[in-house]
């Protein structure tokens, strides 16, 4: 009896430790990314990315470690990239942070510049979403 309780306690402790210390990673399925932009005084955009741009964004986001935080940058669903039912919101102030749900992940400066260049190509300038 004591052995069963000890095994159960150890199993519960291991499960809790795994949940606490697991770092979520950004991953994708076979969904087409779209650029979404709906800001006052700007043209509305809701369009699929080209295959080349979609691949660039997927490579840029794939495997990034997501974390909880509360950065001071502004984020808006009205200036975002949507992949399936997931919405990725680049910081509207130009910072290298992207919000996904209640979590965030960081891009390198070059990735951030490339992401903004891609979004702008479709008519979405995140700086206008502030």
Phi and psi in degrees as a GROMACS rama.xvg file:
@    title "Ramachandran Plot"
@    xaxis  label "Phi"
@    yaxis  label "Psi"
@TYPE xy
-64.0272  -33.8687  UNK-2
-65.8824  -41.698  UNK-3
-63.4201  -43.1892  UNK-4
-64.0447  -42.5032  UNK-5
-62.449  -42.1202  UNK-6
-64.3317  -43.1079  UNK-7
-64.1838  -44.4479  UNK-8
-61.1677  -45.1558  UNK-9
-63.3195  -41.8633  UNK-10
-62.9356  -42.9158  UNK-11
-65.0166  -44.5423  UNK-12
-61.0896  -42.9582  UNK-13
-64.4695  -41.234  UNK-14
-64.1439  -43.6894  UNK-15
-64.6177  -43.7628  UNK-16
-62.2111  -41.3541  UNK-17
-63.4198  -41.1393  UNK-18
-68.2827  -38.2353  UNK-19
-73.0777  -41.0476  UNK-20
-95.4461  -3.20548  UNK-21
-71.5644  134.018  UNK-22
-103.451  114.975  UNK-23
-65.668  144.35  UNK-24
-117.496  146.65  UNK-25
-76.9546  130.866  UNK-26
-142.761  159.887  UNK-27
-126.904  158.079  UNK-28
-114.086  -169.139  UNK-29
-80.4429  59.3586  UNK-30
-112.572  148.216  UNK-31
-87.9196  122.729  UNK-32
-68.5709  143.64  UNK-33
-126.016  150.707  UNK-34
-97.0169  129.068  UNK-35
-122.105  130.646  UNK-36
-149.516  118.171  UNK-37
-142.243  76.3439  UNK-38
-115.924  140.046  UNK-39
-53.7758  139.581  UNK-40
69.1968  14.2518  UNK-41
-128.688  156.913  UNK-42
-67.9862  138.209  UNK-43
-75.6126  139.516  UNK-44
-128.658  131.995  UNK-45
-152.38  81.4683  UNK-46
-137.032  148.67  UNK-47
-72.062  146.249  UNK-48
-79.0201  157.697  UNK-49
-64.9413  160.518  UNK-50
-59.002  -38.9624  UNK-51
-66.005  -45.9138  UNK-52
-66.1791  -39.9649  UNK-53
-60.9866  -42.9492  UNK-54
-65.2494  -40.251  UNK-55
-60.4576  -46.7665  UNK-56
-66.268  -42.9361  UNK-57
-60.1967  -44.305  UNK-58
-64.1838  -36.2719  UNK-59
-66.0492  -41.3944  UNK-60
-87.5784  -34.0201  UNK-61
-54.6312  127.931  UNK-62
80.7211  -0.335096  UNK-63
-65.6368  142.026  UNK-64
-81.5097  123.208  UNK-65
-89.4839  148.558  UNK-66
-145.388  158.434  UNK-67
-87.7847  140.267  UNK-68
-165.489  -179.563  UNK-69
-143.657  68.0493  UNK-70
-65.5732  156.092  UNK-71
-83.0306  -6.1645  UNK-72
-64.9803  151.967  UNK-73
-86.091  143.691  UNK-74
-131.563  145.282  UNK-75
-144.345  132.44  UNK-76
-64.3259  -19.1237  UNK-77
-76.7971  -6.52675  UNK-78
-136.627  85.2681  UNK-79
-148.007  170.988  UNK-80
-114.833  130.066  UNK-81
-113.719  130.166  UNK-82
-129.175  108.067  UNK-83
62.7175  -128.926  UNK-84
-95.2187  9.8035  UNK-85
-98.2022  137.856  UNK-86
-116.065  127.459  UNK-87
-114.926  120.602  UNK-88
-113.808  106.032  UNK-89
-66.4943  147.65  UNK-90
-58.0516  132.571  UNK-91
-73.7871  -15.0116  UNK-92
-91.5942  4.83779  UNK-93
92.1833  -2.82659  UNK-94
-61.4693  161.693  UNK-95
-84.9731  20.1334  UNK-96
-101.003  140.598  UNK-97
-123.357  132.443  UNK-98
-96.1823  136.2  UNK-99
-137.956  104.429  UNK-100
66.5586  -124.113  UNK-101
-100.656  10.4227  UNK-102
-120.214  169.614  UNK-103
-135.172  156.646  UNK-104
-143.965  159.127  UNK-105
-109.088  146.049  UNK-106
-109  158.82  UNK-107
-74.3138  166.426  UNK-108
-59.0088  -42.598  UNK-109
-67.9901  -39.1534  UNK-110
-63.793  -42.3391  UNK-111
-60.8728  -45.8636  UNK-112
-61.7463  -42.0363  UNK-113
-65.1914  -42.3091  UNK-114
-61.1501  -45.6684  UNK-115
-67.0281  -35.0071  UNK-116
-65.0213  -41.8735  UNK-117
-63.7294  -47.6337  UNK-118
-62.2606  -40.9739  UNK-119
-65.0357  -33.599  UNK-120
-57.2853  -32.2101  UNK-121
-94.0342  2.93569  UNK-122
97.2472  12.5306  UNK-123
-109.043  107.107  UNK-124
-108.047  104.573  UNK-125
-59.248  -26.0835  UNK-126
-64.8307  -23.6789  UNK-127
-82.642  -4.67193  UNK-128
-90.4729  -4.24716  UNK-129
